[in-house]
Amino acid sequence: MLTPELVTEIIVLAAMVVPITQAIKKWLKAEGKTALIISAVVSILFALWKTLSIQPYDWGRFIILVIGVFLEANGIYHFGSYAVGKMVRQKGVSA
């Protein structure tokens, strides 16, 4: 379930994952599938860090974080746009 708190976590983690992933890709001169694998590994590590920092561990949330952070960090799905659009619809304001 995507709550505003979870969407915020995804956006914050993705904002940290992007520059780290870019630095690693540049350092390794990675492109294509290798770059996606690097992004996935960094996304997994950050989601794991976030999940292990809160007890009890919620592995379902971990999976959602991994998928969400990976998609957001690679520009495949923008949760920020989703959250803003949802909030606008809830307030009855049309954009």
MDAnalysis code that builds the backbone (N, CA, C; Angstrom):
import MDAnalysis as mda
import numpy as np

u = mda.Universe.empty(285, n_residues=95, atom_resindex=np.repeat(np.arange(95), 3), trajectory=True)
u.add_TopologyAttr("name", ["N", "CA", "C"] * 95)
u.add_TopologyAttr("resid", np.arange(1, 96))
u.add_TopologyAttr("resname", ["MET", "LEU", "THR", "PRO", "GLU", "LEU", "VAL", "THR", "GLU", "ILE", "ILE", "VAL", "LEU", "ALA", "ALA", "MET", "VAL", "VAL", "PRO", "ILE", "THR", "GLN", "ALA", "ILE", "LYS", "LYS", "TRP", "LEU", "LYS", "ALA", "GLU", "GLY", "LYS", "THR", "ALA", "LEU", "ILE", "ILE", "SER", "ALA", "VAL", "VAL", "SER", "ILE", "LEU", "PHE", "ALA", "LEU", "TRP", "LYS", "THR", "LEU", "SER", "ILE", "GLN", "PRO", "TYR", "ASP", "TRP", "GLY", "ARG", "PHE", "ILE", "ILE", "LEU", "VAL", "ILE", "GLY", "VAL", "PHE", "LEU", "GLU", "ALA", "ASN", "GLY", "ILE", "TYR", "HIS", "PHE", "GLY", "SER", "TYR", "ALA", "VAL", "GLY", "LYS", "MET", "VAL", "ARG", "GLN", "LYS", "GLY", "VAL", "SER", "ALA"])
u.atoms.positions = np.array([
    [0.840, -1.167, 0.000],
    [0.000, 0.000, 0.000],
    [0.893, 1.241, 0.000],
    [0.651, 2.139, -0.919],
    [1.450, 3.356, -1.008],
    [0.835, 4.450, -0.140],
    [1.476, 4.708, 0.971],
    [1.054, 5.784, 1.859],
    [1.919, 7.009, 1.566],
    [1.494, 8.185, 1.975],
    [2.337, 9.368, 1.762],
    [3.729, 9.233, 2.401],
    [3.805, 8.566, 3.550],
    [5.092, 8.369, 4.216],
    [6.009, 7.468, 3.384],
    [5.435, 6.410, 2.828],
    [6.221, 5.486, 2.013],
    [6.683, 6.161, 0.725],
    [5.820, 6.943, 0.114],
    [6.193, 7.674, -1.099],
    [7.324, 8.646, -0.784],
    [7.244, 9.316, 0.372],
    [8.302, 10.235, 0.784],
    [9.619, 9.488, 0.969],
    [9.576, 8.330, 1.613],
    [10.786, 7.519, 1.791],
    [11.386, 7.127, 0.445],
    [10.544, 6.728, -0.486],
    [11.017, 6.339, -1.811],
    [11.716, 7.509, -2.487],
    [11.109, 8.683, -2.436],
    [11.694, 9.856, -3.086],
    [13.021, 10.236, -2.436],
    [13.071, 10.215, -1.107],
    [14.299, 10.575, -0.392],
    [15.414, 9.581, -0.706],
    [15.104, 8.301, -0.650],
    [16.123, 7.292, -0.956],
    [16.583, 7.390, -2.406],
    [15.651, 7.608, -3.318],
    [16.021, 7.740, -4.730],
    [16.924, 8.943, -4.947],
    [16.666, 10.025, -4.209],
    [17.510, 11.215, -4.326],
    [18.936, 10.940, -3.865],
    [19.118, 9.983, -2.962],
    [20.463, 9.597, -2.528],
    [21.074, 8.567, -3.479],
    [20.240, 7.696, -4.015],
    [20.725, 6.627, -4.895],
    [21.246, 7.175, -6.222],
    [20.560, 8.163, -6.784],
    [20.921, 8.670, -8.116],
    [22.372, 9.157, -8.185],
    [22.822, 10.075, -7.323],
    [24.206, 10.539, -7.469],
    [25.247, 9.454, -7.186],
    [24.944, 8.571, -6.247],
    [25.887, 7.490, -5.948],
    [25.980, 6.539, -7.133],
    [24.841, 6.196, -7.705],
    [24.819, 5.324, -8.877],
    [25.564, 5.971, -10.042],
    [25.320, 7.259, -10.255],
    [25.996, 7.965, -11.359],
    [27.507, 7.958, -11.157],
    [27.958, 8.173, -9.930],
    [29.395, 8.172, -9.652],
    [30.008, 6.793, -9.911],
    [29.317, 5.742, -9.467],
    [29.825, 4.380, -9.673],
    [29.843, 4.044, -11.168],
    [28.762, 4.406, -11.870],
    [28.715, 4.122, -13.317],
    [29.825, 4.865, -14.056],
    [30.070, 6.099, -13.671],
    [31.140, 6.864, -14.318],
    [32.499, 6.262, -14.002],
    [32.696, 5.872, -12.744],
    [33.961, 5.292, -12.324],
    [34.231, 3.972, -13.045],
    [33.186, 3.147, -13.212],
    [33.342, 1.852, -13.876],
    [33.109, 1.921, -15.386],
    [32.712, 3.112, -15.883],
    [32.391, 3.307, -17.306],
    [31.339, 2.292, -17.756],
    [30.298, 2.163, -16.935],
    [29.237, 1.189, -17.196],
    [28.126, 1.822, -18.013],
    [27.561, 1.017, -18.899],
    [26.434, 1.441, -19.729],
    [25.468, 0.276, -19.885],
    [24.254, 0.592, -20.310],
    [23.259, -0.435, -20.624],
    [22.837, -1.261, -19.432],
    [22.848, -2.587, -19.628],
    [22.385, -3.503, -18.587],
    [23.261, -3.445, -17.340],
    [24.556, -3.244, -17.541],
    [25.459, -3.148, -16.394],
    [25.095, -1.958, -15.521],
    [24.745, -0.848, -16.146],
    [24.342, 0.343, -15.396],
    [23.059, 0.085, -14.616],
    [22.118, -0.641, -15.204],
    [20.883, -0.979, -14.500],
    [21.139, -1.910, -13.317],
    [22.064, -2.831, -13.485],
    [22.411, -3.742, -12.396],
    [23.050, -2.959, -11.244],
    [23.918, -2.019, -11.571],
    [24.535, -1.173, -10.542],
    [23.461, -0.392, -9.800],
    [22.531, 0.172, -10.544],
    [21.439, 0.930, -9.935],
    [20.591, 0.041, -9.040],
    [20.324, -1.179, -9.477],
    [19.534, -2.113, -8.676],
    [20.252, -2.469, -7.378],
    [21.554, -2.710, -7.454],
    [22.326, -3.070, -6.257],
    [22.347, -1.907, -5.265],
    [22.579, -0.700, -5.754],
    [22.585, 0.467, -4.868],
    [21.198, 0.678, -4.255],
    [20.150, 0.484, -5.048],
    [18.775, 0.606, -4.537],
    [18.502, -0.421, -3.442],
    [18.944, -1.641, -3.651],
    [18.767, -2.701, -2.656],
    [19.506, -2.354, -1.372],
    [20.736, -1.878, -1.492],
    [21.520, -1.541, -0.300],
    [20.877, -0.416, 0.503],
    [20.389, 0.620, -0.172],
    [19.760, 1.720, 0.547],
    [18.432, 1.294, 1.168],
    [17.655, 0.499, 0.466],
    [16.391, 0.003, 1.020],
    [16.664, -0.910, 2.217],
    [17.711, -1.712, 2.139],
    [18.081, -2.593, 3.243],
    [18.514, -1.764, 4.451],
    [19.307, -0.739, 4.200],
    [19.744, 0.165, 5.273],
    [18.538, 0.786, 5.976],
    [17.571, 1.262, 5.197],
    [16.377, 1.887, 5.760],
    [15.539, 0.860, 6.515],
    [15.394, -0.327, 5.981],
    [14.586, -1.370, 6.613],
    [15.219, -1.848, 7.913],
    [16.535, -2.027, 7.923],
    [17.209, -2.532, 9.119],
    [17.334, -1.479, 10.209],
    [17.060, -0.218, 9.885],
    [17.169, 0.831, 10.900],
    [15.922, 0.924, 11.777],
    [14.852, 0.215, 11.402],
    [13.596, 0.253, 12.159],
    [13.209, -1.177, 12.546],
    [13.001, -1.389, 13.846],
    [12.565, -2.709, 14.281],
    [11.107, -2.671, 14.641],
    [10.330, -3.683, 14.460],
    [10.655, -4.952, 13.813],
    [10.800, -4.765, 12.311],
    [11.606, -5.611, 11.724],
    [11.881, -5.508, 10.293],
    [10.638, -5.843, 9.485],
    [10.331, -4.995, 8.518],
    [9.168, -5.186, 7.667],
    [9.664, -5.518, 6.255],
    [9.712, -6.807, 5.935],
    [10.297, -7.230, 4.658],
    [9.393, -6.910, 3.477],
    [8.101, -6.827, 3.700],
    [7.194, -6.400, 2.633],
    [7.482, -4.965, 2.232],
    [7.683, -4.118, 3.232],
    [8.043, -2.717, 2.991],
    [9.393, -2.633, 2.276],
    [10.324, -3.526, 2.645],
    [11.636, -3.570, 1.999],
    [11.488, -3.807, 0.498],
    [10.661, -4.758, 0.126],
    [10.461, -5.069, -1.296],
    [9.853, -3.872, -2.022],
    [8.868, -3.243, -1.397],
    [8.262, -2.055, -2.007],
    [9.288, -0.947, -2.154],
    [10.123, -0.760, -1.129],
    [11.163, 0.269, -1.203],
    [12.156, -0.021, -2.328],
    [12.584, -1.266, -2.446],
    [13.542, -1.622, -3.503],
    [12.958, -1.314, -4.869],
    [11.762, -1.784, -5.109],
    [11.136, -1.571, -6.420],
    [10.892, -0.087, -6.657],
    [10.341, 0.585, -5.654],
    [10.044, 2.008, -5.806],
    [11.276, 2.854, -6.021],
    [12.310, 2.623, -5.229],
    [13.550, 3.402, -5.357],
    [14.207, 3.120, -6.702],
    [14.237, 1.873, -7.120],
    [14.834, 1.541, -8.415],
    [14.097, 2.237, -9.556],
    [12.769, 2.162, -9.535],
    [11.986, 2.788, -10.599],
    [12.138, 4.304, -10.592],
    [12.105, 4.905, -9.416],
    [12.237, 6.359, -9.311],
    [13.644, 6.810, -9.703],
    [14.663, 6.113, -9.236],
    [16.043, 6.506, -9.521],
    [16.376, 6.396, -11.005],
    [15.691, 5.521, -11.712],
    [15.948, 5.357, -13.135],
    [14.950, 6.111, -14.003],
    [14.076, 6.869, -13.376],
    [13.124, 7.688, -14.116],
    [12.040, 6.892, -14.808],
    [11.835, 5.657, -14.383],
    [10.830, 4.811, -15.012],
    [9.433, 5.180, -14.499],
    [9.360, 5.501, -13.222],
    [8.092, 5.911, -12.623],
    [8.409, 6.996, -11.609],
    [7.722, 8.117, -11.702],
    [8.000, 9.233, -10.805],
    [6.953, 9.297, -9.706],
    [7.333, 8.811, -8.533],
    [6.426, 8.802, -7.400],
    [6.102, 10.213, -6.941],
    [7.018, 11.136, -7.127],
    [6.758, 12.517, -6.764],
    [5.586, 13.069, -7.544],
    [5.539, 12.803, -8.824],
    [4.423, 13.251, -9.657],
    [3.133, 12.577, -9.224],
    [3.215, 11.296, -8.877],
    [2.041, 10.553, -8.420],
    [1.504, 11.161, -7.128],
    [2.407, 11.430, -6.184],
    [1.990, 11.969, -4.889],
    [1.387, 13.353, -5.047],
    [1.994, 14.199, -5.853],
    [1.476, 15.547, -6.054],
    [0.119, 15.478, -6.743],
    [-0.005, 14.642, -7.760],
    [-1.278, 14.489, -8.461],
    [-2.373, 13.976, -7.547],
    [-2.036, 13.032, -6.683],
    [-3.011, 12.469, -5.762],
    [-3.474, 13.526, -4.768],
    [-2.546, 14.311, -4.263],
    [-2.905, 15.356, -3.312],
    [-3.780, 16.415, -3.969],
    [-3.507, 16.738, -5.206],
    [-4.302, 17.728, -5.930],
    [-5.719, 17.201, -6.113],
    [-5.852, 15.924, -6.480],
    [-7.181, 15.333, -6.669],
    [-7.958, 15.301, -5.347],
    [-7.278, 15.018, -4.241],
    [-7.948, 14.956, -2.957],
    [-8.487, 16.311, -2.531],
    [-7.768, 17.363, -2.835],
    [-8.201, 18.711, -2.457],
    [-9.219, 19.291, -3.417],
    [-9.460, 18.586, -4.521],
    [-10.465, 19.028, -5.476],
    [-9.968, 20.121, -6.409],
    [-8.674, 20.303, -6.490],
    [-8.097, 21.317, -7.368],
    [-7.684, 20.628, -8.653],
    [-8.063, 21.182, -9.775],
    [-7.662, 20.568, -11.044],
    [-6.450, 21.305, -11.583],
    [-5.553, 20.527, -12.154],
    [-4.312, 21.107, -12.671],
    [-4.382, 21.236, -14.158],
])
